[in-house]
Amino acid sequence: MTGTGKLMRNKAYKRHILTKKSTKRKRNMRQDAVVDETNMKNMKKILPYI
């Protein structure tokens, strides 16, 4: 949860089969991403302690 109330998430597709992915792509998957506004209501419902 950010200070402004937005939810952060990890990026997908970084656990295995990394050899065919470029270094730039793997590096960009390390950063967190903001949960989209269309999913925010459902995410806050399934994460009640945030």
mmCIF entry with sequence, helices, sheets and N, C-alpha, C, O atoms, coordinates in Angstrom:
data_MODEL
# 
_entry.id   MODEL 
# 
_entity.id                         1 
_entity.type                       polymer 
_entity.pdbx_number_of_molecules   1 
# 
_entity_poly.entity_id                      1 
_entity_poly.type                           'polypeptide(L)' 
_entity_poly.nstd_linkage                   no 
_entity_poly.nstd_monomer                   no 
_entity_poly.pdbx_seq_one_letter_code       MTGTGKLMRNKAYKRHILTKKSTKRKRNMRQDAVVDETNMKNMKKILPYI 
_entity_poly.pdbx_seq_one_letter_code_can   MTGTGKLMRNKAYKRHILTKKSTKRKRNMRQDAVVDETNMKNMKKILPYI 
_entity_poly.pdbx_strand_id                 A 
# 
loop_
_entity_poly_seq.entity_id 
_entity_poly_seq.num 
_entity_poly_seq.mon_id 
_entity_poly_seq.hetero 
1 1  MET n 
1 2  THR n 
1 3  GLY n 
1 4  THR n 
1 5  GLY n 
1 6  LYS n 
1 7  LEU n 
1 8  MET n 
1 9  ARG n 
1 10 ASN n 
1 11 LYS n 
1 12 ALA n 
1 13 TYR n 
1 14 LYS n 
1 15 ARG n 
1 16 HIS n 
1 17 ILE n 
1 18 LEU n 
1 19 THR n 
1 20 LYS n 
1 21 LYS n 
1 22 SER n 
1 23 THR n 
1 24 LYS n 
1 25 ARG n 
1 26 LYS n 
1 27 ARG n 
1 28 ASN n 
1 29 MET n 
1 30 ARG n 
1 31 GLN n 
1 32 ASP n 
1 33 ALA n 
1 34 VAL n 
1 35 VAL n 
1 36 ASP n 
1 37 GLU n 
1 38 THR n 
1 39 ASN n 
1 40 MET n 
1 41 LYS n 
1 42 ASN n 
1 43 MET n 
1 44 LYS n 
1 45 LYS n 
1 46 ILE n 
1 47 LEU n 
1 48 PRO n 
1 49 TYR n 
1 50 ILE n 
# 
_struct_asym.id          A 
_struct_asym.entity_id   1 
# 
loop_
_struct_conf.conf_type_id 
_struct_conf.id 
_struct_conf.pdbx_PDB_helix_id 
_struct_conf.beg_label_comp_id 
_struct_conf.beg_label_asym_id 
_struct_conf.beg_label_seq_id 
_struct_conf.pdbx_beg_PDB_ins_code 
_struct_conf.end_label_comp_id 
_struct_conf.end_label_asym_id 
_struct_conf.end_label_seq_id 
_struct_conf.pdbx_end_PDB_ins_code 
_struct_conf.beg_auth_comp_id 
_struct_conf.beg_auth_asym_id 
_struct_conf.beg_auth_seq_id 
_struct_conf.end_auth_comp_id 
_struct_conf.end_auth_asym_id 
_struct_conf.end_auth_seq_id 
_struct_conf.pdbx_PDB_helix_class 
_struct_conf.details 
_struct_conf.pdbx_PDB_helix_length 
HELX_P HELX_P1 AA1 THR A 23 ? ASN A 28 ? THR A 23 ASN A 28 1 ? 6  
HELX_P HELX_P2 AA2 GLU A 37 ? ILE A 46 ? GLU A 37 ILE A 46 1 ? 10 
# 
_struct_conf_type.id          HELX_P 
_struct_conf_type.criteria    ? 
_struct_conf_type.reference   ? 
# 
_struct_sheet.id               AA1 
_struct_sheet.type             ? 
_struct_sheet.number_strands   2 
_struct_sheet.details          ? 
# 
_struct_sheet_order.sheet_id     AA1 
_struct_sheet_order.range_id_1   1 
_struct_sheet_order.range_id_2   2 
_struct_sheet_order.offset       ? 
_struct_sheet_order.sense        anti-parallel 
# 
loop_
_struct_sheet_range.sheet_id 
_struct_sheet_range.id 
_struct_sheet_range.beg_label_comp_id 
_struct_sheet_range.beg_label_asym_id 
_struct_sheet_range.beg_label_seq_id 
_struct_sheet_range.pdbx_beg_PDB_ins_code 
_struct_sheet_range.end_label_comp_id 
_struct_sheet_range.end_label_asym_id 
_struct_sheet_range.end_label_seq_id 
_struct_sheet_range.pdbx_end_PDB_ins_code 
_struct_sheet_range.beg_auth_comp_id 
_struct_sheet_range.beg_auth_asym_id 
_struct_sheet_range.beg_auth_seq_id 
_struct_sheet_range.end_auth_comp_id 
_struct_sheet_range.end_auth_asym_id 
_struct_sheet_range.end_auth_seq_id 
AA1 1 MET A 8  ? ARG A 9  ? MET A 8  ARG A 9  
AA1 2 ALA A 33 ? VAL A 34 ? ALA A 33 VAL A 34 
# 
loop_
_atom_site.group_PDB 
_atom_site.id 
_atom_site.type_symbol 
_atom_site.label_atom_id 
_atom_site.label_alt_id 
_atom_site.label_comp_id 
_atom_site.label_asym_id 
_atom_site.label_entity_id 
_atom_site.label_seq_id 
_atom_site.pdbx_PDB_ins_code 
_atom_site.Cartn_x 
_atom_site.Cartn_y 
_atom_site.Cartn_z 
_atom_site.occupancy 
_atom_site.B_iso_or_equiv 
_atom_site.pdbx_formal_charge 
_atom_site.auth_seq_id 
_atom_site.auth_comp_id 
_atom_site.auth_asym_id 
_atom_site.auth_atom_id 
_atom_site.pdbx_PDB_model_num 
ATOM 1   N N  . MET A 1 1  ? 0.855   -1.178  0.000   1.00 0.00 ? 1  MET A N  1 
ATOM 2   C CA . MET A 1 1  ? 0.000   0.000   0.000   1.00 0.00 ? 1  MET A CA 1 
ATOM 3   C C  . MET A 1 1  ? 0.897   1.236   0.000   1.00 0.00 ? 1  MET A C  1 
ATOM 4   O O  . MET A 1 1  ? 1.825   1.342   0.802   1.00 0.00 ? 1  MET A O  1 
ATOM 5   N N  . THR A 1 2  ? 0.616   2.141   -0.883  1.00 0.00 ? 2  THR A N  1 
ATOM 6   C CA . THR A 1 2  ? 1.386   3.375   -0.940  1.00 0.00 ? 2  THR A CA 1 
ATOM 7   C C  . THR A 1 2  ? 0.768   4.399   0.009   1.00 0.00 ? 2  THR A C  1 
ATOM 8   O O  . THR A 1 2  ? -0.288  4.164   0.596   1.00 0.00 ? 2  THR A O  1 
ATOM 9   N N  . GLY A 1 3  ? 1.432   5.516   0.145   1.00 0.00 ? 3  GLY A N  1 
ATOM 10  C CA . GLY A 1 3  ? 0.931   6.571   1.001   1.00 0.00 ? 3  GLY A CA 1 
ATOM 11  C C  . GLY A 1 3  ? -0.359  7.181   0.508   1.00 0.00 ? 3  GLY A C  1 
ATOM 12  O O  . GLY A 1 3  ? -1.139  7.711   1.298   1.00 0.00 ? 3  GLY A O  1 
ATOM 13  N N  . THR A 1 4  ? -0.595  7.112   -0.798  1.00 0.00 ? 4  THR A N  1 
ATOM 14  C CA . THR A 1 4  ? -1.816  7.675   -1.363  1.00 0.00 ? 4  THR A CA 1 
ATOM 15  C C  . THR A 1 4  ? -2.946  6.660   -1.443  1.00 0.00 ? 4  THR A C  1 
ATOM 16  O O  . THR A 1 4  ? -4.024  6.980   -1.944  1.00 0.00 ? 4  THR A O  1 
ATOM 17  N N  . GLY A 1 5  ? -2.716  5.420   -0.949  1.00 0.00 ? 5  GLY A N  1 
ATOM 18  C CA . GLY A 1 5  ? -3.770  4.417   -0.925  1.00 0.00 ? 5  GLY A CA 1 
ATOM 19  C C  . GLY A 1 5  ? -3.782  3.474   -2.098  1.00 0.00 ? 5  GLY A C  1 
ATOM 20  O O  . GLY A 1 5  ? -4.696  2.657   -2.214  1.00 0.00 ? 5  GLY A O  1 
ATOM 21  N N  . LYS A 1 6  ? -2.795  3.556   -2.978  1.00 0.00 ? 6  LYS A N  1 
ATOM 22  C CA . LYS A 1 6  ? -2.742  2.636   -4.105  1.00 0.00 ? 6  LYS A CA 1 
ATOM 23  C C  . LYS A 1 6  ? -2.073  1.341   -3.678  1.00 0.00 ? 6  LYS A C  1 
ATOM 24  O O  . LYS A 1 6  ? -1.243  1.327   -2.769  1.00 0.00 ? 6  LYS A O  1 
ATOM 25  N N  . LEU A 1 7  ? -2.442  0.255   -4.343  1.00 0.00 ? 7  LEU A N  1 
ATOM 26  C CA . LEU A 1 7  ? -1.846  -1.045  -4.056  1.00 0.00 ? 7  LEU A CA 1 
ATOM 27  C C  . LEU A 1 7  ? -0.726  -1.323  -5.046  1.00 0.00 ? 7  LEU A C  1 
ATOM 28  O O  . LEU A 1 7  ? -0.839  -1.029  -6.236  1.00 0.00 ? 7  LEU A O  1 
ATOM 29  N N  . MET A 1 8  ? 0.358   -1.895  -4.531  1.00 0.00 ? 8  MET A N  1 
ATOM 30  C CA . MET A 1 8  ? 1.471   -2.288  -5.377  1.00 0.00 ? 8  MET A CA 1 
ATOM 31  C C  . MET A 1 8  ? 1.426   -3.803  -5.549  1.00 0.00 ? 8  MET A C  1 
ATOM 32  O O  . MET A 1 8  ? 0.895   -4.519  -4.700  1.00 0.00 ? 8  MET A O  1 
ATOM 33  N N  . ARG A 1 9  ? 1.987   -4.278  -6.654  1.00 0.00 ? 9  ARG A N  1 
ATOM 34  C CA . ARG A 1 9  ? 2.019   -5.715  -6.922  1.00 0.00 ? 9  ARG A CA 1 
ATOM 35  C C  . ARG A 1 9  ? 3.343   -6.077  -7.561  1.00 0.00 ? 9  ARG A C  1 
ATOM 36  O O  . ARG A 1 9  ? 4.040   -5.218  -8.101  1.00 0.00 ? 9  ARG A O  1 
ATOM 37  N N  . ASN A 1 10 ? 3.689   -7.365  -7.496  1.00 0.00 ? 10 ASN A N  1 
ATOM 38  C CA . ASN A 1 10 ? 4.865   -7.854  -8.190  1.00 0.00 ? 10 ASN A CA 1 
ATOM 39  C C  . ASN A 1 10 ? 4.488   -8.193  -9.619  1.00 0.00 ? 10 ASN A C  1 
ATOM 40  O O  . ASN A 1 10 ? 3.321   -8.438  -9.923  1.00 0.00 ? 10 ASN A O  1 
ATOM 41  N N  . LYS A 1 11 ? 5.473   -8.207  -10.488 1.00 0.00 ? 11 LYS A N  1 
ATOM 42  C CA . LYS A 1 11 ? 5.220   -8.548  -11.882 1.00 0.00 ? 11 LYS A CA 1 
ATOM 43  C C  . LYS A 1 11 ? 5.257   -10.058 -12.071 1.00 0.00 ? 11 LYS A C  1 
ATOM 44  O O  . LYS A 1 11 ? 5.935   -10.769 -11.330 1.00 0.00 ? 11 LYS A O  1 
ATOM 45  N N  . ALA A 1 12 ? 4.536   -10.533 -13.052 1.00 0.00 ? 12 ALA A N  1 
ATOM 46  C CA . ALA A 1 12 ? 4.436   -11.968 -13.325 1.00 0.00 ? 12 ALA A CA 1 
ATOM 47  C C  . ALA A 1 12 ? 5.498   -12.398 -14.338 1.00 0.00 ? 12 ALA A C  1 
ATOM 48  O O  . ALA A 1 12 ? 6.189   -11.561 -14.919 1.00 0.00 ? 12 ALA A O  1 
ATOM 49  N N  . TYR A 1 13 ? 5.616   -13.695 -14.539 1.00 0.00 ? 13 TYR A N  1 
ATOM 50  C CA . TYR A 1 13 ? 6.471   -14.322 -15.564 1.00 0.00 ? 13 TYR A CA 1 
ATOM 51  C C  . TYR A 1 13 ? 7.960   -14.178 -15.298 1.00 0.00 ? 13 TYR A C  1 
ATOM 52  O O  . TYR A 1 13 ? 8.738   -14.076 -16.246 1.00 0.00 ? 13 TYR A O  1 
ATOM 53  N N  . LYS A 1 14 ? 8.379   -14.166 -14.045 1.00 0.00 ? 14 LYS A N  1 
ATOM 54  C CA . LYS A 1 14 ? 9.807   -14.034 -13.773 1.00 0.00 ? 14 LYS A CA 1 
ATOM 55  C C  . LYS A 1 14 ? 10.379  -15.198 -12.971 1.00 0.00 ? 14 LYS A C  1 
ATOM 56  O O  . LYS A 1 14 ? 11.508  -15.106 -12.489 1.00 0.00 ? 14 LYS A O  1 
ATOM 57  N N  . ARG A 1 15 ? 9.639   -16.277 -12.816 1.00 0.00 ? 15 ARG A N  1 
ATOM 58  C CA . ARG A 1 15 ? 10.073  -17.377 -11.962 1.00 0.00 ? 15 ARG A CA 1 
ATOM 59  C C  . ARG A 1 15 ? 10.919  -18.424 -12.688 1.00 0.00 ? 15 ARG A C  1 
ATOM 60  O O  . ARG A 1 15 ? 11.881  -18.929 -12.110 1.00 0.00 ? 15 ARG A O  1 
ATOM 61  N N  . HIS A 1 16 ? 10.599  -18.758 -13.904 1.00 0.00 ? 16 HIS A N  1 
ATOM 62  C CA . HIS A 1 16 ? 11.369  -19.776 -14.624 1.00 0.00 ? 16 HIS A CA 1 
ATOM 63  C C  . HIS A 1 16 ? 11.297  -19.484 -16.112 1.00 0.00 ? 16 HIS A C  1 
ATOM 64  O O  . HIS A 1 16 ? 10.594  -18.569 -16.541 1.00 0.00 ? 16 HIS A O  1 
ATOM 65  N N  . ILE A 1 17 ? 12.026  -20.264 -16.897 1.00 0.00 ? 17 ILE A N  1 
ATOM 66  C CA . ILE A 1 17 ? 12.195  -20.041 -18.342 1.00 0.00 ? 17 ILE A CA 1 
ATOM 67  C C  . ILE A 1 17 ? 12.694  -18.613 -18.580 1.00 0.00 ? 17 ILE A C  1 
ATOM 68  O O  . ILE A 1 17 ? 12.103  -17.854 -19.348 1.00 0.00 ? 17 ILE A O  1 
ATOM 69  N N  . LEU A 1 18 ? 13.784  -18.270 -17.912 1.00 0.00 ? 18 LEU A N  1 
ATOM 70  C CA . LEU A 1 18 ? 14.322  -16.920 -18.016 1.00 0.00 ? 18 LEU A CA 1 
ATOM 71  C C  . LEU A 1 18 ? 15.374  -16.799 -19.109 1.00 0.00 ? 18 LEU A C  1 
ATOM 72  O O  . LEU A 1 18 ? 15.809  -15.691 -19.423 1.00 0.00 ? 18 LEU A O  1 
ATOM 73  N N  . THR A 1 19 ? 15.789  -17.915 -19.693 1.00 0.00 ? 19 THR A N  1 
ATOM 74  C CA . THR A 1 19 ? 16.885  -17.853 -20.663 1.00 0.00 ? 19 THR A CA 1 
ATOM 75  C C  . THR A 1 19 ? 16.473  -17.164 -21.956 1.00 0.00 ? 19 THR A C  1 
ATOM 76  O O  . THR A 1 19 ? 17.299  -16.511 -22.593 1.00 0.00 ? 19 THR A O  1 
ATOM 77  N N  . LYS A 1 20 ? 15.229  -17.294 -22.348 1.00 0.00 ? 20 LYS A N  1 
ATOM 78  C CA . LYS A 1 20 ? 14.798  -16.662 -23.601 1.00 0.00 ? 20 LYS A CA 1 
ATOM 79  C C  . LYS A 1 20 ? 14.383  -15.208 -23.421 1.00 0.00 ? 20 LYS A C  1 
ATOM 80  O O  . LYS A 1 20 ? 14.159  -14.502 -24.404 1.00 0.00 ? 20 LYS A O  1 
ATOM 81  N N  . LYS A 1 21 ? 14.278  -14.755 -22.177 1.00 0.00 ? 21 LYS A N  1 
ATOM 82  C CA . LYS A 1 21 ? 13.908  -13.367 -21.917 1.00 0.00 ? 21 LYS A CA 1 
ATOM 83  C C  . LYS A 1 21 ? 15.159  -12.500 -21.911 1.00 0.00 ? 21 LYS A C  1 
ATOM 84  O O  . LYS A 1 21 ? 16.217  -12.919 -21.442 1.00 0.00 ? 21 LYS A O  1 
ATOM 85  N N  . SER A 1 22 ? 15.026  -11.301 -22.431 1.00 0.00 ? 22 SER A N  1 
ATOM 86  C CA . SER A 1 22 ? 16.175  -10.403 -22.503 1.00 0.00 ? 22 SER A CA 1 
ATOM 87  C C  . SER A 1 22 ? 16.528  -9.869  -21.126 1.00 0.00 ? 22 SER A C  1 
ATOM 88  O O  . SER A 1 22 ? 15.704  -9.886  -20.212 1.00 0.00 ? 22 SER A O  1 
ATOM 89  N N  . THR A 1 23 ? 17.758  -9.397  -20.985 1.00 0.00 ? 23 THR A N  1 
ATOM 90  C CA . THR A 1 23 ? 18.221  -8.835  -19.716 1.00 0.00 ? 23 THR A CA 1 
ATOM 91  C C  . THR A 1 23 ? 17.384  -7.628  -19.322 1.00 0.00 ? 23 THR A C  1 
ATOM 92  O O  . THR A 1 23 ? 17.046  -7.454  -18.151 1.00 0.00 ? 23 THR A O  1 
ATOM 93  N N  . LYS A 1 24 ? 17.051  -6.798  -20.299 1.00 0.00 ? 24 LYS A N  1 
ATOM 94  C CA . LYS A 1 24 ? 16.234  -5.611  -20.028 1.00 0.00 ? 24 LYS A CA 1 
ATOM 95  C C  . LYS A 1 24 ? 14.853  -6.002  -19.515 1.00 0.00 ? 24 LYS A C  1 
ATOM 96  O O  . LYS A 1 24 ? 14.327  -5.382  -18.591 1.00 0.00 ? 24 LYS A O  1 
ATOM 97  N N  . ARG A 1 25 ? 14.279  -7.022  -20.114 1.00 0.00 ? 25 ARG A N  1 
ATOM 98  C CA . ARG A 1 25 ? 12.949  -7.482  -19.709 1.00 0.00 ? 25 ARG A CA 1 
ATOM 99  C C  . ARG A 1 25 ? 12.969  -8.048  -18.290 1.00 0.00 ? 25 ARG A C  1 
ATOM 100 O O  . ARG A 1 25 ? 12.066  -7.780  -17.498 1.00 0.00 ? 25 ARG A O  1 
ATOM 101 N N  . LYS A 1 26 ? 14.003  -8.832  -17.971 1.00 0.00 ? 26 LYS A N  1 
ATOM 102 C CA . LYS A 1 26 ? 14.120  -9.399  -16.622 1.00 0.00 ? 26 LYS A CA 1 
ATOM 103 C C  . LYS A 1 26 ? 14.371  -8.307  -15.584 1.00 0.00 ? 26 LYS A C  1 
ATOM 104 O O  . LYS A 1 26 ? 13.852  -8.372  -14.470 1.00 0.00 ? 26 LYS A O  1 
ATOM 105 N N  . ARG A 1 27 ? 15.158  -7.316  -15.948 1.00 0.00 ? 27 ARG A N  1 
ATOM 106 C CA . ARG A 1 27 ? 15.450  -6.208  -15.037 1.00 0.00 ? 27 ARG A CA 1 
ATOM 107 C C  . ARG A 1 27 ? 14.187  -5.402  -14.755 1.00 0.00 ? 27 ARG A C  1 
ATOM 108 O O  . ARG A 1 27 ? 13.969  -4.984  -13.618 1.00 0.00 ? 27 ARG A O  1 
ATOM 109 N N  . ASN A 1 28 ? 13.353  -5.177  -15.765 1.00 0.00 ? 28 ASN A N  1 
ATOM 110 C CA . ASN A 1 28 ? 12.117  -4.418  -15.582 1.00 0.00 ? 28 ASN A CA 1 
ATOM 111 C C  . ASN A 1 28 ? 11.078  -5.190  -14.767 1.00 0.00 ? 28 ASN A C  1 
ATOM 112 O O  . ASN A 1 28 ? 10.177  -4.589  -14.182 1.00 0.00 ? 28 ASN A O  1 
ATOM 113 N N  . MET A 1 29 ? 11.201  -6.522  -14.728 1.00 0.00 ? 29 MET A N  1 
ATOM 114 C CA . MET A 1 29 ? 10.271  -7.318  -13.936 1.00 0.00 ? 29 MET A CA 1 
ATOM 115 C C  . MET A 1 29 ? 10.580  -7.238  -12.445 1.00 0.00 ? 29 MET A C  1 
ATOM 116 O O  . MET A 1 29 ? 9.760   -7.664  -11.631 1.00 0.00 ? 29 MET A O  1 
ATOM 117 N N  . ARG A 1 30 ? 11.730  -6.709  -12.068 1.00 0.00 ? 30 ARG A N  1 
ATOM 118 C CA . ARG A 1 30 ? 12.073  -6.580  -10.647 1.00 0.00 ? 30 ARG A CA 1 
ATOM 119 C C  . ARG A 1 30 ? 11.288  -5.460  -9.973  1.00 0.00 ? 30 ARG A C  1 
ATOM 120 O O  . ARG A 1 30 ? 11.018  -5.533  -8.774  1.00 0.00 ? 30 ARG A O  1 
ATOM 121 N N  . GLN A 1 31 ? 10.919  -4.431  -10.722 1.00 0.00 ? 31 GLN A N  1 
ATOM 122 C CA . GLN A 1 31 ? 10.204  -3.307  -10.126 1.00 0.00 ? 31 GLN A CA 1 
ATOM 123 C C  . GLN A 1 31 ? 8.752   -3.673  -9.832  1.00 0.00 ? 31 GLN A C  1 
ATOM 124 O O  . GLN A 1 31 ? 8.151   -4.509  -10.505 1.00 0.00 ? 31 GLN A O  1 
ATOM 125 N N  . ASP A 1 32 ? 8.213   -3.023  -8.811  1.00 0.00 ? 32 ASP A N  1 
ATOM 126 C CA . ASP A 1 32 ? 6.804   -3.208  -8.489  1.00 0.00 ? 32 ASP A CA 1 
ATOM 127 C C  . ASP A 1 32 ? 5.940   -2.420  -9.466  1.00 0.00 ? 32 ASP A C  1 
ATOM 128 O O  . ASP A 1 32 ? 6.389   -1.453  -10.082 1.00 0.00 ? 32 ASP A O  1 
ATOM 129 N N  . ALA A 1 33 ? 4.704   -2.852  -9.590  1.00 0.00 ? 33 ALA A N  1 
ATOM 130 C CA . ALA A 1 33 ? 3.750   -2.158  -10.447 1.00 0.00 ? 33 ALA A CA 1 
ATOM 131 C C  . ALA A 1 33 ? 2.530   -1.772  -9.613  1.00 0.00 ? 33 ALA A C  1 
ATOM 132 O O  . ALA A 1 33 ? 2.251   -2.393  -8.588  1.00 0.00 ? 33 ALA A O  1 
ATOM 133 N N  . VAL A 1 34 ? 1.816   -0.760  -10.052 1.00 0.00 ? 34 VAL A N  1 
ATOM 134 C CA . VAL A 1 34 ? 0.603   -0.314  -9.365  1.00 0.00 ? 34 VAL A CA 1 
ATOM 135 C C  . VAL A 1 34 ? -0.567  -1.151  -9.872  1.00 0.00 ? 34 VAL A C  1 
ATOM 136 O O  . VAL A 1 34 ? -0.693  -1.385  -11.074 1.00 0.00 ? 34 VAL A O  1 
ATOM 137 N N  . VAL A 1 35 ? -1.422  -1.600  -8.953  1.00 0.00 ? 35 VAL A N  1 
ATOM 138 C CA . VAL A 1 35 ? -2.620  -2.346  -9.337  1.00 0.00 ? 35 VAL A CA 1 
ATOM 139 C C  . VAL A 1 35 ? -3.545  -1.402  -10.096 1.00 0.00 ? 35 VAL A C  1 
ATOM 140 O O  . VAL A 1 35 ? -3.738  -0.253  -9.698  1.00 0.00 ? 35 VAL A O  1 
ATOM 141 N N  . ASP A 1 36 ? -4.111  -1.896  -11.188 1.00 0.00 ? 36 ASP A N  1 
ATOM 142 C CA . ASP A 1 36 ? -4.982  -1.082  -12.028 1.00 0.00 ? 36 ASP A CA 1 
ATOM 143 C C  . ASP A 1 36 ? -6.258  -0.702  -11.277 1.00 0.00 ? 36 ASP A C  1 
ATOM 144 O O  . ASP A 1 36 ? -6.740  -1.451  -10.427 1.00 0.00 ? 36 ASP A O  1 
ATOM 145 N N  . GLU A 1 37 ? -6.789  0.460   -11.603 1.00 0.00 ? 37 GLU A N  1 
ATOM 146 C CA . GLU A 1 37 ? -7.988  0.964   -10.926 1.00 0.00 ? 37 GLU A CA 1 
ATOM 147 C C  . GLU A 1 37 ? -9.186  0.021   -11.085 1.00 0.00 ? 37 GLU A C  1 
ATOM 148 O O  . GLU A 1 37 ? -10.037 -0.050  -10.198 1.00 0.00 ? 37 GLU A O  1 
ATOM 149 N N  . THR A 1 38 ? -9.257  -0.701  -12.205 1.00 0.00 ? 38 THR A N  1 
ATOM 150 C CA . THR A 1 38 ? -10.383 -1.603  -12.426 1.00 0.00 ? 38 THR A CA 1 
ATOM 151 C C  . THR A 1 38 ? -10.336 -2.810  -11.502 1.00 0.00 ? 38 THR A C  1 
ATOM 152 O O  . THR A 1 38 ? -11.369 -3.433  -11.255 1.00 0.00 ? 38 THR A O  1 
ATOM 153 N N  . ASN A 1 39 ? -9.154  -3.156  -10.983 1.00 0.00 ? 39 ASN A N  1 
ATOM 154 C CA . ASN A 1 39 ? -9.011  -4.298  -10.078 1.00 0.00 ? 39 ASN A CA 1 
ATOM 155 C C  . ASN A 1 39 ? -8.909  -3.888  -8.620  1.00 0.00 ? 39 ASN A C  1 
ATOM 156 O O  . ASN A 1 39 ? -8.880  -4.756  -7.748  1.00 0.00 ? 39 ASN A O  1 
ATOM 157 N N  . MET A 1 40 ? -8.853  -2.605  -8.327  1.00 0.00 ? 40 MET A N  1 
ATOM 158 C CA . MET A 1 40 ? -8.591  -2.126  -6.981  1.00 0.00 ? 40 MET A CA 1 
ATOM 159 C C  . MET A 1 40 ? -9.657  -2.584  -5.982  1.00 0.00 ? 40 MET A C  1 
ATOM 160 O O  . MET A 1 40 ? -9.311  -2.998  -4.876  1.00 0.00 ? 40 MET A O  1 
ATOM 161 N N  . LYS A 1 41 ? -10.929 -2.522  -6.337  1.00 0.00 ? 41 LYS A N  1 
ATOM 162 C CA . LYS A 1 41 ? -12.002 -2.891  -5.423  1.00 0.00 ? 41 LYS A CA 1 
ATOM 163 C C  . LYS A 1 41 ? -11.902 -4.367  -5.043  1.00 0.00 ? 41 LYS A C  1 
ATOM 164 O O  . LYS A 1 41 ? -12.024 -4.713  -3.868  1.00 0.00 ? 41 LYS A O  1 
ATOM 165 N N  . ASN A 1 42 ? -11.682 -5.227  -6.017  1.00 0.00 ? 42 ASN A N  1 
ATOM 166 C CA . ASN A 1 42 ? -11.580 -6.661  -5.732  1.00 0.00 ? 42 ASN A CA 1 
ATOM 167 C C  . ASN A 1 42 ? -10.339 -6.982  -4.918  1.00 0.00 ? 42 ASN A C  1 
ATOM 168 O O  . ASN A 1 42 ? -10.389 -7.838  -4.035  1.00 0.00 ? 42 ASN A O  1 
ATOM 169 N N  . MET A 1 43 ? -9.234  -6.320  -5.192  1.00 0.00 ? 43 MET A N  1 
ATOM 170 C CA . MET A 1 43 ? -8.000  -6.582  -4.458  1.00 0.00 ? 43 MET A CA 1 
ATOM 171 C C  . MET A 1 43 ? -8.132  -6.159  -2.999  1.00 0.00 ? 43 MET A C  1 
ATOM 172 O O  . MET A 1 43 ? -7.658  -6.866  -2.110  1.00 0.00 ? 43 MET A O  1 
ATOM 173 N N  . LYS A 1 44 ? -8.759  -5.034  -2.741  1.00 0.00 ? 44 LYS A N  1 
ATOM 174 C CA . LYS A 1 44 ? -8.939  -4.589  -1.352  1.00 0.00 ? 44 LYS A CA 1 
ATOM 175 C C  . LYS A 1 44 ? -9.902  -5.514  -0.606  1.00 0.00 ? 44 LYS A C  1 
ATOM 176 O O  . LYS A 1 44 ? -9.812  -5.651  0.614   1.00 0.00 ? 44 LYS A O  1 
ATOM 177 N N  . LYS A 1 45 ? -10.818 -6.144  -1.334  1.00 0.00 ? 45 LYS A N  1 
ATOM 178 C CA . LYS A 1 45 ? -11.748 -7.078  -0.717  1.00 0.00 ? 45 LYS A CA 1 
ATOM 179 C C  . LYS A 1 45 ? -11.032 -8.368  -0.287  1.00 0.00 ? 45 LYS A C  1 
ATOM 180 O O  . LYS A 1 45 ? -11.325 -8.914  0.777   1.00 0.00 ? 45 LYS A O  1 
ATOM 181 N N  . ILE A 1 46 ? -10.105 -8.849  -1.105  1.00 0.00 ? 46 ILE A N  1 
ATOM 182 C CA . ILE A 1 46 ? -9.420  -10.092 -0.766  1.00 0.00 ? 46 ILE A CA 1 
ATOM 183 C C  . ILE A 1 46 ? -8.201  -9.855  0.118   1.00 0.00 ? 46 ILE A C  1 
ATOM 184 O O  . ILE A 1 46 ? -7.609  -10.815 0.612   1.00 0.00 ? 46 ILE A O  1 
ATOM 185 N N  . LEU A 1 47 ? -7.813  -8.601  0.329   1.00 0.00 ? 47 LEU A N  1 
ATOM 186 C CA . LEU A 1 47 ? -6.719  -8.250  1.234   1.00 0.00 ? 47 LEU A CA 1 
ATOM 187 C C  . LEU A 1 47 ? -7.288  -7.377  2.352   1.00 0.00 ? 47 LEU A C  1 
ATOM 188 O O  . LEU A 1 47 ? -7.081  -6.163  2.341   1.00 0.00 ? 47 LEU A O  1 
ATOM 189 N N  . PRO A 1 48 ? -7.999  -7.966  3.315   1.00 0.00 ? 48 PRO A N  1 
ATOM 190 C CA . PRO A 1 48 ? -8.761  -7.150  4.266   1.00 0.00 ? 48 PRO A CA 1 
ATOM 191 C C  . PRO A 1 48 ? -7.913  -6.400  5.289   1.00 0.00 ? 48 PRO A C  1 
ATOM 192 O O  . PRO A 1 48 ? -8.410  -5.453  5.900   1.00 0.00 ? 48 PRO A O  1 
ATOM 193 N N  . TYR A 1 49 ? -6.648  -6.785  5.501   1.00 0.00 ? 49 TYR A N  1 
ATOM 194 C CA . TYR A 1 49 ? -5.857  -6.173  6.556   1.00 0.00 ? 49 TYR A CA 1 
ATOM 195 C C  . TYR A 1 49 ? -4.972  -5.048  6.063   1.00 0.00 ? 49 TYR A C  1 
ATOM 196 O O  . TYR A 1 49 ? -4.049  -4.629  6.762   1.00 0.00 ? 49 TYR A O  1 
ATOM 197 N N  . ILE A 1 50 ? -5.241  -4.559  4.871   1.00 0.00 ? 50 ILE A N  1 
ATOM 198 C CA . ILE A 1 50 ? -4.445  -3.447  4.323   1.00 0.00 ? 50 ILE A CA 1 
ATOM 199 C C  . ILE A 1 50 ? -5.226  -2.164  4.478   1.00 0.00 ? 50 ILE A C  1 
ATOM 200 O O  . ILE A 1 50 ? -4.749  -1.099  4.085   1.00 0.00 ? 50 ILE A O  1 
# 
